[in-house]
Amino acid sequence: MNTLDSNKAALVKEELNSILASSLFLRSAHKKSFLNYVVEKKLAGRPEEEFKEYTIATVALGKSTDFDPKQDNLVRREAAEIREKLQEYYNGPGKNASVRISIPTGTYVPVMELTSPAAVPVMELTSPAAQASPSRAAWIKRGWPWILALAVAVIIAVAWRINSKTQEAPGGSSKDEIRIVSPKPGSAVGTWEDVTVARPRPGLKCYLVVEPLAEDSRDEAYLQKESTVSSSQCTIHARFGETFTPSGTKFRIHAFLTKSDFQPGHFSGEPDDAESSPSIIVTKK
């Protein structure tokens, strides 16, 4: 697969962040993880094998290594719903977006296209032959103002979105902002570690989902419940694998709030009323 140059990759990532922050995806951890996974893999030029149902289910959606696509249609169902939500997004809040992301029916490999008057599929703009040809150099000379204008437009749109969200609640933070305060992304964690979650809506129960990313891991996605609570945050004394889990194992974690009551144990999916935080990745010490 071709990879994108840094400018075009930045445009795609800005658009991806806008989509994931929209109300259509904000409260669905599975759909956010799915879309983020396939777009990031596409940007990195990863091979087709990394877009298979099994890989998406076990790496992006936290299913165990015994997941069987023939018995469980989770990936197909999530992909169909993501296609519908992307269509709804581009018919609504994203109708003026400078980049359009889609997942064609029959594949899980996303397509990213520029939507300017000189629109050309983004992936085609980055082929090695085009980069080496004289016409490519000529296109750059004529087209760089378009790229600059698009970049400025995206920055303004993102800044406006952030500004509008910060005005939704007192104190400059969105009433819907649920986030993991600690540990920070990329941090090293022990087998047991306190995870602090900003909890702007008192009265809801707080849960943490810990998902091992290693395909050969004996650990499964695990649901863990708050141990201490205050008006603005909750703390979960979280378990990251077992004592035998190898150092360097990566875990994806995200929190969600709900009125429902769950017992800690195997994670089988969020309830319909769940409000989810963005995911972060940490590493076992």
N, C-alpha and C positions, 0 to 999 in steps of 0.2 A: 504494500500500500504506500501511496505517496504521503509525505508529511507536509505540513504547512510551514511557511516561513513565519517568523515571530510576529510580524504585524497582523497577518491574517488570523493566526492562532489567537492573538489577543482579542480580535473582534469576535471570534466564535466563543471564546471563554466569557466575554462580557455578556453576550446574548444568552449563553447557558445560565449564567448567574441570574440574569433578569427572569428567565423562565422559572428557575427553581425558587426564586423569591416571590413569584406571583401566587395569588390566592388559589390557583388551580393545583399547585404542587406543594404549597407550604406545609400542609398537614399530612402529607403522604410520604413517609420515609422510604417505602419500597420503590415508589415511582421516582423519587429524587435520586436514590442510589442507582437504580437501573439506568436512567438517562445520563447521569453524571459518568457512570462507568463506560457506557458505549461511546460517548462523545470523547472522553479522555483517551480511550484506546484508539479511536479513529485519528485523533490529533497526533498521537504518538506513532502512527503508522503500523499498529500491531497486526499480526496475521489473522486470517479468517477464523482460525481455531479458537481465538479468544472471544468470539462472538457467538459461540454455540450455546444452546439452552442450558446444558449442564454447567458450563463455566459461569454463565451469568447468574444462575441460581445459587451456586455454592460460593462464588466470590462477591457478587454484588448484592444478593438478596439474603445471604446468611444461612442458606440451607445446608444440611449435613452432607457428608461425602457419599452417603447412600441414596441421594436424590435420584429419582428415576423419571425423566421427562415423559416417558410413555404412560406412567401412572399418575403424574401430577402435571397439570397444565398451567402452573403458576406463571411461568415465563411468558407463555403465549397470551394468557389473560392480561398480565400487566402490560405487555407490548401493545395489545389492542386498545387498552384504556389510555395509554400514553399517546398513541396516535390521535385518539379523539380529543384529548386535552390539548395537544399541540395545535390541532386544527382550530379548536375553540380559542386558544391563546392568540393565534395569528388573525383570527376574525375579530378579536377584541383588543386587549391591551397591547398586543404585539403587532398590530396591523401596519405600523410605520417603522418596524424594525429594519435595520440595515443588513441583517443576516437572518436567514431562515433555516431552521433545523428541522429535519423530518426523519422518520424511520419508515421506509417504504414497506408495504405489505409483502410478506414472503421472506423478509430478511430482518436481522437485528443490527445491521450495519447502518449508521446514520448518514444522511446526506446534508451537507451544509452549503448554502448558496448565498451569494451577494444579491441584494435586491435593489441596487442602484440602477440608474438608466443604462449603465454600461455593464449590467449584471452578467457575470460568467460564473459557472459553478466553481466554488472556491478550490476544490481539489484539483480541477483542471489547470488552475493558474499556477500550480506548483510542480508540474511534471518536470523532470530533469531536462527533457528535450526543449521545453519552452524556455527554461532558464538559460540555456546555452545558445538559443537562436538569436539572430539580429532583431527579428520581429519582437521578441520578448523585451529586449533593451529599448526598442522604440515604444512599446506599450508602456513601459515604466515611465519614460519621459513624458508621455501624454497623459497617463493615468494616475500619476502620483497625487495630483490635487484631489481627485475623487477619493482616494484612500485616506488622505489627510482629513478631508471633509467628513467622511464616514466615521473616522476615529473620534473627531471632535463631537459629532452628533451623538455617538454612543456614550461618551464621557458625560455630556450634558444630560442625556436621558437617565443615566445611572445616578448622577448627582441629584437630579430632580426626584427620582424615586426614593432615594435615601432620605432626602430632606422631607418629603411628604410623609414618610413613615415615622420619622422622629417627632413629627408634630401631632401624631395620633394620640399620644399619652403624655401626662405630666412628667417632667424631669427629662424630657428629650429622648425617651426610649419608646419603642412601639409596644402597644399593649399585647401584641401577639409574639413578642420577642422571647423565645425560650432558647436558652443556650447553655452549653457546658462551660463553666467558668474555670474549673481546674479538674484534671490536669490540662495543660495546653497541648494543642496538636503536635505530634512528634515526640512527646515526653516519654521517658522510660518509667514503667510502673512495676510494682512487685506483684506477688500472687494476690495480695489483698491491698487495696488502695481506696482512699476516700475520694469520691467524685462529687463535686459541687455543681449544682444546676441552678441558674437564675430562674426564679419561679414567680413570675409577675401576676399570677392568678391564684391567690390563696383559696383553699377549699377544694382544690383538685388534688388527686393523688399523683405522686411522682414515681416513675419507673425508669430503669436504665436497661438497655439492651446491649450486651457484650457479644460481639461476633468475631470468632477467629477467622483470619484471612487465609491461612495455610490450607491448601487443598487436602493435605494428608494429615491434618490435625485430628486428634481423637476428641477434641472439645467441640461442643455444639453451641449455637446461639443460645444465650442464657438470659432470662428475665430476672432483674433484681429490683428490690423495693427500697424506698427511702427509709433511712434509719433515724435521721433527725430533721426537723422542719422548723423554719422560721417564716415570717410574713413575706420575705423576699427571695428566699432560696431554700433548697433542700439538699441534704447530703446522703449519698448512698455509699455504704461500706461495701465496695464491689470486689468480686472475685474475678481474676484474670487467669482462666485456665486452672491447672492443678500444679502441685509442686513439681511434677514431672514434665510440665510443659516447657519446651526448650527456650532458653534465652534467645531473644531476637524475634520471637513469634509476634506478629502484628495482629492487633485487634481493632475493629471498627466499633465505635460506641456512639449511641445517640439516646437521648432521653425523650420521654413523652408524658404528657399530663392527661388525666382522664378522670371521670367520675366513677368508672368501674373499679371493682376490687379484684386483684389477681394475687395469687401466691407465687413466690419465687420458684423458678424452674425453667424447663424447656420453653423457648420462645416460639410461639406458633402464629404470631401476627398481632397487629394492633387492633383495638376496638374502633368502631366507626367514629366515635367522638374524640379520638386521640388528637392532641396537638403536639407536633414533634419538633425537636431541635435539629439543626444541621448535624451531620455526622462528623466525627474527627477520628483520626487514627493514632494509636499509641503503640509502644513496643514493650514487650516483656523484658525485664532486666535479666 
